[in-house]
Amino acid sequence: MSSDVDRDLAAELETPEAGQAGIPVDAVCVGCGRTRVKRAGFEAVKPSDFDPETLEAADLTSFKHVCHRCQSGTWWNPVAVLTGLLESERGE
């Protein structure tokens, strides 16, 4: 499991491994337990009329994404919506 110490969440979001579209979240791979920044697709949001300002991890379902450590597509469980990164992407 990766440590939260010394993580640069913005840099993780910029990597291709995070994905290209979606909501920035901190998520845990169910295969290896690694925590990484990923982009959860909008289909992972339970209320389809969500408000990005109030969105929480509990509002998201698990989603499939590639885990480079597991070397396959695995399920990821969101643990936090990274609203600071979301706001910075929107220019706020």
MDTraj code that builds the backbone (N, CA, C; nanometers):
import mdtraj as md
import numpy as np

residues = "MET SER SER ASP VAL ASP ARG ASP LEU ALA ALA GLU LEU GLU THR PRO GLU ALA GLY GLN ALA GLY ILE PRO VAL ASP ALA VAL CYS VAL GLY CYS GLY ARG THR ARG VAL LYS ARG ALA GLY PHE GLU ALA VAL LYS PRO SER ASP PHE ASP PRO GLU THR LEU GLU ALA ALA ASP LEU THR SER PHE LYS HIS VAL CYS HIS ARG CYS GLN SER GLY THR TRP TRP ASN PRO VAL ALA VAL LEU THR GLY LEU LEU GLU SER GLU ARG GLY GLU".split()
xyz = np.array([
    [0.0845, -0.1172, 0.0000],
    [0.0000, 0.0000, 0.0000],
    [0.0890, 0.1234, 0.0000],
    [0.0526, 0.2205, -0.0832],
    [0.1362, 0.3393, -0.0921],
    [0.1122, 0.4309, 0.0266],
    [0.2123, 0.5072, 0.0579],
    [0.2042, 0.5996, 0.1696],
    [0.1513, 0.7333, 0.1211],
    [0.0727, 0.8012, 0.2059],
    [0.0240, 0.9338, 0.1721],
    [0.1309, 1.0399, 0.1923],
    [0.2395, 1.0043, 0.2587],
    [0.3474, 1.0978, 0.2840],
    [0.4215, 1.1224, 0.1522],
    [0.4496, 1.2496, 0.1262],
    [0.5274, 1.2885, 0.0085],
    [0.4575, 1.2612, -0.1242],
    [0.3256, 1.2524, -0.1251],
    [0.2532, 1.2349, -0.2512],
    [0.2229, 1.3716, -0.3100],
    [0.2433, 1.3859, -0.4378],
    [0.2071, 1.5065, -0.5107],
    [0.0825, 1.4724, -0.5924],
    [-0.0342, 1.5035, -0.5362],
    [-0.1604, 1.4645, -0.5984],
    [-0.1783, 1.5280, -0.7354],
    [-0.1385, 1.6525, -0.7508],
    [-0.1502, 1.7195, -0.8806],
    [-0.0640, 1.6507, -0.9854],
    [0.0560, 1.6110, -0.9479],
    [0.1448, 1.5410, -1.0409],
    [0.0878, 1.4039, -1.0770],
    [0.0304, 1.3340, -0.9785],
    [-0.0320, 1.2046, -1.0069],
    [-0.1462, 1.2205, -1.1058],
    [-0.2245, 1.3286, -1.0912],
    [-0.3375, 1.3524, -1.1803],
    [-0.2921, 1.3785, -1.3231],
    [-0.1734, 1.4364, -1.3404],
    [-0.1226, 1.4691, -1.4738],
    [-0.0678, 1.3482, -1.5487],
    [-0.0459, 1.2361, -1.4811],
    [0.0093, 1.1188, -1.5481],
    [-0.0972, 1.0498, -1.6325],
    [-0.0564, 0.9823, -1.7386],
    [-0.1529, 0.9080, -1.8199],
    [-0.2260, 0.7990, -1.7407],
    [-0.1628, 0.7470, -1.6355],
    [-0.2233, 0.6408, -1.5549],
    [-0.3489, 0.6870, -1.4816],
    [-0.3650, 0.8187, -1.4639],
    [-0.4820, 0.8714, -1.3930],
    [-0.6069, 0.8691, -1.4801],
    [-0.5885, 0.8675, -1.6104],
    [-0.7008, 0.8726, -1.7027],
    [-0.7106, 1.0094, -1.7664],
    [-0.8003, 1.0206, -1.8646],
    [-0.8084, 1.1446, -1.9406],
    [-0.9303, 1.2288, -1.9072],
    [-1.0371, 1.1670, -1.8605],
    [-1.1598, 1.2424, -1.8338],
    [-1.2261, 1.1897, -1.7082],
    [-1.2911, 1.2780, -1.6364],
    [-1.3635, 1.2376, -1.5170],
    [-1.3277, 1.3221, -1.3966],
    [-1.3798, 1.2787, -1.2844],
    [-1.3646, 1.3499, -1.1582],
    [-1.2385, 1.3008, -1.0881],
    [-1.1478, 1.3912, -1.0484],
    [-1.0275, 1.3469, -0.9780],
    [-1.0610, 1.2940, -0.8384],
    [-1.0196, 1.1702, -0.8142],
    [-1.0435, 1.1067, -0.6843],
    [-0.9173, 1.0355, -0.6388],
    [-0.9050, 1.0196, -0.5091],
    [-0.8051, 0.9308, -0.4529],
    [-0.8768, 0.7976, -0.4387],
    [-0.8195, 0.6918, -0.4932],
    [-0.8880, 0.5633, -0.4947],
    [-0.7911, 0.4506, -0.4608],
    [-0.8472, 0.3415, -0.4094],
    [-0.7688, 0.2251, -0.3691],
    [-0.7979, 0.1099, -0.4644],
    [-0.6932, 0.0493, -0.5181],
    [-0.7066, -0.0681, -0.6038],
    [-0.7467, -0.1867, -0.5174],
    [-0.8517, -0.2591, -0.5563],
    [-0.8941, -0.3737, -0.4762],
    [-0.7987, -0.4916, -0.4931],
    [-0.7156, -0.4901, -0.5984],
    [-0.6207, -0.5985, -0.6207],
    [-0.4991, -0.5916, -0.5304],
    [-0.4335, -0.4753, -0.5279],
    [-0.3074, -0.4645, -0.4544],
    [-0.3132, -0.3685, -0.3358],
    [-0.4211, -0.2918, -0.3241],
    [-0.4343, -0.1989, -0.2123],
    [-0.3619, -0.0670, -0.2310],
    [-0.3086, -0.0437, -0.3487],
    [-0.2368, 0.0812, -0.3760],
    [-0.3352, 0.1977, -0.3865],
    [-0.3005, 0.3106, -0.3290],
    [-0.3818, 0.4310, -0.3375],
    [-0.3183, 0.5245, -0.4393],
    [-0.3987, 0.5667, -0.5372],
    [-0.3508, 0.6554, -0.6429],
    [-0.4608, 0.7532, -0.6820],
    [-0.4213, 0.8622, -0.7441],
    [-0.5175, 0.9554, -0.8017],
    [-0.5641, 0.8964, -0.9346],
    [-0.6942, 0.8892, -0.9497],
    [-0.7551, 0.8412, -1.0737],
    [-0.8670, 0.9360, -1.1119],
    [-0.9100, 0.9271, -1.2339],
    [-1.0276, 1.0012, -1.2783],
    [-1.1429, 0.9029, -1.2865],
    [-1.2420, 0.9234, -1.2014],
    [-1.3620, 0.8399, -1.2031],
    [-1.4544, 0.8966, -1.3097],
    [-1.5003, 0.8109, -1.3980],
    [-1.5921, 0.8546, -1.5023],
    [-1.7229, 0.9033, -1.4420],
    [-1.7926, 0.9863, -1.5156],
    [-1.9171, 1.0440, -1.4646],
    [-2.0233, 0.9374, -1.4399],
    [-2.0110, 0.8219, -1.5028],
    [-2.1054, 0.7122, -1.4774],
    [-2.0874, 0.6539, -1.3370],
    [-1.9762, 0.6839, -1.2698],
    [-1.9518, 0.6359, -1.1337],
    [-2.0242, 0.7201, -1.0283],
    [-2.0787, 0.8337, -1.0705],
    [-2.1481, 0.9227, -0.9769],
    [-2.2915, 0.8737, -0.9619],
    [-2.3315, 0.8445, -0.8381],
    [-2.4665, 0.7915, -0.8141],
    [-2.5758, 0.8902, -0.8523],
    [-2.5803, 1.0102, -0.7986],
    [-2.6832, 1.1025, -0.8489],
    [-2.6329, 1.1653, -0.9783],
    [-2.7035, 1.1434, -1.0876],
    [-2.6543, 1.1929, -1.2165],
    [-2.6547, 1.3455, -1.2237],
    [-2.7290, 1.4109, -1.1341],
    [-2.7329, 1.5572, -1.1325],
    [-2.6472, 1.6116, -1.0181],
    [-2.5253, 1.5606, -1.0053],
    [-2.4375, 1.5945, -0.8944],
    [-2.3888, 1.7380, -0.9016],
    [-2.3541, 1.7894, -0.7857],
    [-2.2940, 1.9216, -0.7733],
    [-2.1470, 1.9006, -0.7363],
    [-2.0533, 1.9376, -0.8224],
    [-1.9110, 1.9161, -0.7932],
    [-1.8649, 1.9792, -0.6634],
    [-1.9318, 2.0849, -0.6193],
    [-1.8936, 2.1533, -0.4960],
    [-1.9186, 2.0678, -0.3721],
    [-2.0204, 1.9825, -0.3756],
    [-2.0588, 1.9051, -0.2573],
    [-2.0368, 1.7550, -0.2749],
    [-1.9794, 1.7138, -0.3858],
    [-1.9585, 1.5724, -0.4141],
    [-1.8629, 1.5108, -0.3121],
    [-1.8968, 1.3926, -0.2623],
    [-1.8126, 1.3206, -0.1672],
    [-1.7873, 1.1799, -0.2187],
    [-1.6891, 1.1123, -0.1617],
    [-1.6546, 0.9770, -0.2047],
    [-1.7741, 0.8826, -0.1919],
    [-1.8591, 0.9033, -0.0911],
    [-1.9763, 0.8178, -0.0717],
    [-2.0765, 0.8317, -0.1866],
    [-2.0660, 0.9388, -0.2649],
    [-2.1539, 0.9602, -0.3793],
    [-2.1067, 0.8859, -0.5031],
    [-1.9920, 0.8196, -0.4944],
    [-1.9336, 0.7504, -0.6088],
    [-1.9396, 0.5997, -0.5894],
    [-1.9549, 0.5291, -0.7001],
    [-1.9470, 0.3833, -0.6968],
    [-1.8056, 0.3414, -0.7340],
    [-1.7723, 0.2165, -0.7105],
    [-1.6441, 0.1633, -0.7554],
    [-1.6407, 0.1703, -0.9077],
    [-1.5206, 0.1796, -0.9614],
    [-1.5076, 0.1893, -1.1068],
    [-1.3877, 0.1080, -1.1519],
    [-1.3901, 0.0655, -1.2773],
    [-1.2784, -0.0105, -1.3326],
    [-1.1781, 0.0857, -1.3951],
    [-1.0516, 0.0571, -1.3706],
    [-0.9427, 0.1376, -1.4260],
    [-0.8186, 0.0496, -1.4261],
    [-0.7227, 0.0825, -1.5053],
    [-0.5985, 0.0056, -1.5104],
    [-0.5171, 0.0291, -1.3842],
    [-0.4637, -0.0791, -1.3290],
    [-0.3663, -0.0700, -1.2209],
    [-0.2341, -0.1199, -1.2786],
    [-0.1371, -0.0316, -1.2840],
    [-0.0090, -0.0683, -1.3442],
    [0.0703, -0.1629, -1.2556],
    [0.0467, -0.1606, -1.1259],
    [0.1130, -0.2559, -1.0372],
    [0.0560, -0.3965, -1.0592],
    [-0.0779, -0.4071, -1.0701],
    [-0.1430, -0.5371, -1.0948],
    [-0.1305, -0.5799, -1.2410],
    [-0.0996, -0.4865, -1.3285],
    [-0.0869, -0.5068, -1.4722],
    [-0.2162, -0.5571, -1.5350],
    [-0.3285, -0.4990, -1.4902],
    [-0.4585, -0.5344, -1.5476],
    [-0.5607, -0.4283, -1.5108],
    [-0.6776, -0.4397, -1.5717],
    [-0.7890, -0.3543, -1.5338],
    [-0.8512, -0.4096, -1.4067],
    [-0.8606, -0.3295, -1.3035],
    [-0.9153, -0.3758, -1.1761],
    [-1.0178, -0.2750, -1.1255],
    [-1.0838, -0.3111, -1.0183],
    [-1.1799, -0.2209, -0.9548],
    [-1.1076, -0.1290, -0.8589],
    [-1.1517, -0.0048, -0.8549],
    [-1.0970, 0.0965, -0.7655],
    [-1.2097, 0.1503, -0.6797],
    [-1.1845, 0.1650, -0.5508],
    [-1.2813, 0.2216, -0.4572],
    [-1.2408, 0.3645, -0.4230],
    [-1.3248, 0.4625, -0.4560],
    [-1.2928, 0.6013, -0.4228],
    [-1.2917, 0.6224, -0.2716],
    [-1.1901, 0.6922, -0.2223],
    [-1.1832, 0.7239, -0.0796],
    [-1.1942, 0.8731, -0.0536],
    [-1.1694, 0.9559, -0.1569],
    [-1.1817, 1.1011, -0.1422],
    [-1.1978, 1.1647, -0.2791],
    [-1.2880, 1.2607, -0.2878],
    [-1.2984, 1.3437, -0.4077],
    [-1.1987, 1.4569, -0.3893],
    [-1.1151, 1.4773, -0.4871],
    [-1.0096, 1.5781, -0.4771],
    [-1.0625, 1.7103, -0.5322],
    [-1.1438, 1.7762, -0.4504],
    [-1.2118, 1.8980, -0.4944],
    [-1.1129, 2.0098, -0.5269],
    [-1.0015, 2.0150, -0.4575],
    [-0.9007, 2.1165, -0.4877],
    [-0.8478, 2.1017, -0.6299],
    [-0.8242, 1.9777, -0.6725],
    [-0.7771, 1.9542, -0.8087],
    [-0.8880, 1.9814, -0.9096],
    [-1.0102, 1.9467, -0.8730],
    [-1.1249, 1.9727, -0.9599],
    [-1.1419, 2.1227, -0.9814],
    [-1.1314, 2.1995, -0.8736],
    [-1.1456, 2.3449, -0.8829],
    [-1.0310, 2.4067, -0.9643],
    [-0.9103, 2.3565, -0.9459],
    [-0.7970, 2.4133, -1.0200],
    [-0.8094, 2.3833, -1.1696],
    [-0.8682, 2.2692, -1.2055],
    [-0.8901, 2.2380, -1.3459],
    [-0.9940, 2.3307, -1.4077],
    [-1.0907, 2.3702, -1.3272],
    [-1.1975, 2.4583, -1.3764],
    [-1.1545, 2.6042, -1.3710],
    [-1.0352, 2.6315, -1.3198],
    [-0.9832, 2.7675, -1.3167],
    [-1.0336, 2.8515, -1.2016],
    [-1.0748, 2.7885, -1.0943],
    [-1.1264, 2.8632, -0.9786],
    [-1.0172, 2.8919, -0.8795],
])
top = md.Topology()
chain = top.add_chain()
for i, resn in enumerate(residues, 1):
    res = top.add_residue(resn, chain, resSeq=i)
    for name in ("N", "CA", "C"):
        top.add_atom(name, md.element.get_by_symbol(name[0]), res)
traj = md.Trajectory(xyz[None], top)
